Amino acid sequence: MRLSEFIRANVDKIVHEWEEFAKTLSAGKALPRWILRDHAPAIVKYIADDMDVPQAPLEEEAKSKGGGPSGPIEHVATVHVSLRIESGFDLVQIMAEYRALRSCVLRLWRQSYAESFAGGAEEITRFAEAIDQNVAEAVPYYEERETHFRDRFLGILGHDLRGPLNAITVGASLLATNGLNERQLGTVSRISNSARRLNRMVSDLLDFSRGRLGSPMPIAATAANLGQLVSEVVNEVQTANPQFIVDFDSNGDLEGHWDVERLKQVVSNLLLNAIHHGSGKEIRVTATGEKTSVVLAVQNEGPPIPTETQATMFDPLVQGKTPDPTRVGLGLGLFIVNEIVAAHHGTIVVTSTEDAGTTFCVRLPRRLS
């Protein structure tokens, strides 16, 4: 008996063995029978039907590389994966299910029709291709669902943290005006500084989740002076990090139309990056006006950044080759900087050498076109 005929004649037996295996993957959780059955019979029948469809050599080659045409089997496979995700299955467990289906069908065929199995190399190949096509649909769908759930969680978490953080900040500000002694003022100051750091992290988290969910970086451009906004941020960072010297110099026309708060976020993230990663105690910041654009440069001393690191340093959740476990941050600072600069239709480049240290150079058009 041909393999496809055997599968159609033994759907119930195959599905029964498949669902028995699925029970072993549920980590002791009793799954409803409809969850176990779900679309398994349809998947098995579609696989058998697919094996009987004539295939040209080019189609066979494309299918072996995961490029087969989409059809009902792909839809059923994605629904099956969706139900498994809702039941708590991870990707490893889903892949194990398909491995079990392959093994189960071939074992039952060999036990019932040993002679057909011995001469069925071509049918076994077609069967394996059909299984692989299901897997090829399952993996990206699972990853997409997982990413969507994770990013929604990050967005909700970041939003819900804002309330208690604001309460802490306001409370610390009120305490600072109540005639506290020096020791008490020091404690309140540490509370305020920690709340500000957490607030920056929450802002980065919200921007990251917004970008991952496909929402554009919101920009509210108004008339602004780059020199003035950079000076404000430099003073804030200098006050919070007195052990560092931040030297700021500006020249030329620095007027333009930008989102002031977003550019302050750029300057702050670049300065904090220089403080955390530079080996020197001095950071140099320059703002220069050109004919149609302005240029912001933040330079710090330290060992050069390896070329391979430069290629990924604007990616999210990257904290360097050997991140400092004591450092406060999520590895989103440079990612957020890049997103804000891109939203202003600007560019950012980094140069890093042993002699000159590391410089981040941001070039912004004066107006959003």
N, C-alpha and C positions, 0 to 999 in steps of 0.2 A: 504493500500500500504506500502511495506517495505521501510525503510528509504533510503537505497541505491538506490532503484528504483525511489523514489521521487526526490532524488538529481539529478539523471541523466535526469529526465523528466523536471526539473525546473532550469537547469544550468543558463539560461539567466536571470531569475528572481532573483536567488540567487546572481549572479555576479553583477547585477544592484544595489541591496541593499548594497552589499559589497563595491562597488565603491562609492556609495553615502556617506557611512560612511567614506571612505578614504578621501573624499573631506573635511570633518570636521576636519581632522587631519593635514591638510597642512598649518595651520596657515595663512589662507587668500591667500596663493599662489595658483594661478590657475595651476593645473597640466594638462599636455597634456593627451588626452583621452587614447593614447597608454600606458602611464605610469599607468593610472588607471586600464586599462584592463590587460596589460602585460600578466602574466601567470595565472591570476585568474581562467579562465575557466578550464585550464589544472589541476590546483591544486584541484578544486572542483571535477572534473571527476576522478582523481587519488584517491581521498579520497573515493569516492563511490566504485570504483573498489577494493580498499584495504579492504573495509568492507565485500566484498563477497568472499574473499580468505579464504578457510578453515584454522582454526588455532588450533593447538594442545595445550593442557594445558600449556606445558613448553614454547611454543612460546608466548602464551597469557601473561604469567607471565613476560617473558623477555621484551615484548613490553611495558607492564605497567610500567617497570622500565627504559624505554628509551633505551632498547637494541635490538630493532627490526632491521631486516636486511635492508641494504640500497637498494634503487631502484630508478626508474625514479622520484618518488615523491620528494625524497630528492634533486635531481638535480634541479628540477623545483623550489623547495622552496628556494634554495640558490640563484638562478638567480633572483627570486622575491625580496629577501632581498637586493641583490646587486642593483637592480633598485631603491628600496626604499631609500637606503643609498645615491645614486646619486641624489635623489630628495629631500634630506634634512631630511628624517625621522630619528628619533632616535629610540632606542630599545624599549622604552615605547610605542611609537606610533605603531611600528610593532606588539608588543604583543597585543595592543588594537585591531588591525585589526583582529587577529585570534580569540580573544574573541568575536568580533562582528560577525565573520563568524559562530562560534558555536551557538551564540544566534539567529542569523538570520535563519539558517537552521532549528533548533528545533522549533522556533516560527512558521515558515511557515508550517512545517509538522503538528504541533499541530492544527493550524487553518484549514488545509485542511482535515486531517485524525485524528480526535481526538481519535477514538477507537484504531487505530494502534499505536498512540503515547502512549496511556495509557498502552499498553502491550508491548512496545518496549524497555524495560530496557536493554536487551542484545545488541540491535542495537545501542542504545544511547551510551553504553559503548564503542563499537567498533568505533563509530564516534568520541568520545572524545579521544580515543587512537590515532586515525589517526591525529587529530588536534595537539595533544601533540607531535607526532612524527615530524610534521612540525616545531613546536616551538623548539624542541630539536635540529633540524638542524639549525634553524635560529639564535639561541643565540650564539653558539660558532663561527659561521661564521661572525656574526656582530662584535663580540669582536675581532676576528682576523683582520678584515678589519680596524676597528677603531684603533687598536694598530699599524698596519702597517702605516696608514696615520699619526698618531701622531709621531711615531718614525722617519718617513721621514721628517716631519716638523722640529723636533728637530735637525736632522742632517743638514738640509739646513740652519736653523737659526744659528747654531753654526759655520758652514763654512762661512756664509756671514758676521758674526760679526768680523771675524779675520781681514779683511781689514781695517775697521775704527779703530779698536783697535791698530793695528800696526802703523797707521798714528798718533794716539794720543801719543803712546810711543816714536816714533821717534821725533815728534814735541817737546815733553817735554824734551827729551835729548838735542836737539839743543838749546832750550831756556836756559837750565842750563849752557851752555858754553858762554853766551852772556853778562857776567859781571853784573848779576842781583844783587839787594840788598838783604838783609837777608829776608825780608818779601816776596819778589817775589820768591826767591829760595824756601821758605817754601811752597808757593802755587804750584810751579812746582813739588816739591817733593810729595805733596799730589796727584797731577794729575798722576804722575808716579806710585805711590803705588796703586791708585784706578785702573789704567789700568792693572797693574800686577794681581790684585785680579780678575778683570773681565776676564783676559786672562786665569787664572787658571780655572775659572768657565766654560769658553767656552771649554777648553780642556776636562774637566770632562764631559761636555754635549756631546761632540763629541764621547768620549770613551763610554759613556752610550748608545747613539743611535747606535753606531757600534755594541755593544754587543747585543742590543735588536733586531737588524736586522740580527743577526746570523753571523756577521763577527768576526773572532778571533782577540784577542788583538795582534797587530803587535809588534814583538820583534826583535831587531837587536843587537845580543849579540857580544860584543867585550871584549878584555882583560881589566880588571878594578880592582881597589882597593876599597873595600867597605869603609874602613876608610877614604880615601881621599874624596870620593863623599859625604859621610855623613858629613864630616867636612865642605865642601863647603855649603851644605844646612843649617847646623846649624848656620854658620856665617850669611847667608842671612836672616834667620828667626830671629836671635838674633838682627840684625841691624834694621829690620822692627818692632820689638816688644821689645824695650829697657826696658820696665817695667818687663819683664820676664828674668830669668836666665836659660840658657840652658847649662847644664853641660855634656860634651861629654868625654867618655873614650873608648879607644880601646885596644885590646890585641890579640896576636896570628897572624897567617897568614890570611890575609884578601883579598888575590888575588883570582880572579875567572873570569868567562866569563858571563857577564850580559849585559842587555840594560841599559846603564848608565843613560840616561835621564828618563827612566821609573822608575828606582830605586830612582832617585832624587825626582820624583813625589811621590813615596811611603813615603820617609822620610819627605818630606814637608807636605803631608796630615796628617801623624801621629803627627807631631809637632803641626800643626795648630789645630788638633783635641784636643790635650792635652791643648793647650792654651785656646781654646773656652770652654772646658768642665771641666778642672781641677780647683780646688779652691785655689791651692797654686801658688806661684810665681816662683817656681823652677821646671824644667823639667830635668830628667836624661836620657841620651841616651848612650847606650853601643853597641859596635860592637865586637863580639868575633869570632875568627877563631877556627873551630873544624877540625877533620880529613878530612871529605868529604863535609863539609858544613860550612856556616857562619851564625851567629845569630845576628839579630838586635833587640834591646829592647828599647822601649820608655815608660818611667814611669812618671806618674804625681800624685800629691796628690789630694784628693777629696773624696766625698762620694762614696761608692761602687755602681757599676752599677747593677741594679736589674737583676736577672737571666732571667726573661722573656724578658728584653730588649736585653740582650746579644745574645739571640737566633735570633734576627732580625737586629742587628746593622750593619751587612754587606749587608743588602738588600738596593736597591736603594731608594732614596727619603725618608730615615728615618732620623729624626733629634732629636730623643729622645722623651720622654713622654710629656715633657713640653718645646717645642722649644722656643728659644729666638727670638721674632719677629724683633729685631734690628740686629740680626746676619747676616753677609753676607755669603751666601752659598746656595747650592741646595740640600744638604743632599746626595751628591754623593761621598764624599771624601773616606769613608771607603769602599764603594762598588768598587771604582776604585782601591784602595789598594789591595783588595782581588782579583780582576781580574788580576792585574799585577803579584802578587805573584803566583797565579795559573798558569799564562802563563810561569813563570820561573820554574814550577814544585815544588814550595815551599809550605810552610804552614804558616798560621798565627793563633795565639790563643790569647785570652785575659783572664787575671785573674784580679779580682777586689775584694779587701777586705777593711774593715774600717781602719786597721792598715797600710797596705802596699800601699794603693792607687790602681791605675789602671795601668796595664802594658800590652802593645801590644808586642808580641814576634813573629818576623818573622824569619823563618829558610829557607835558600836557598841552594840548591846544588851548588857546585862550577861551574859546567857546565850543560848545558841543554843536557839531554840524548836523 
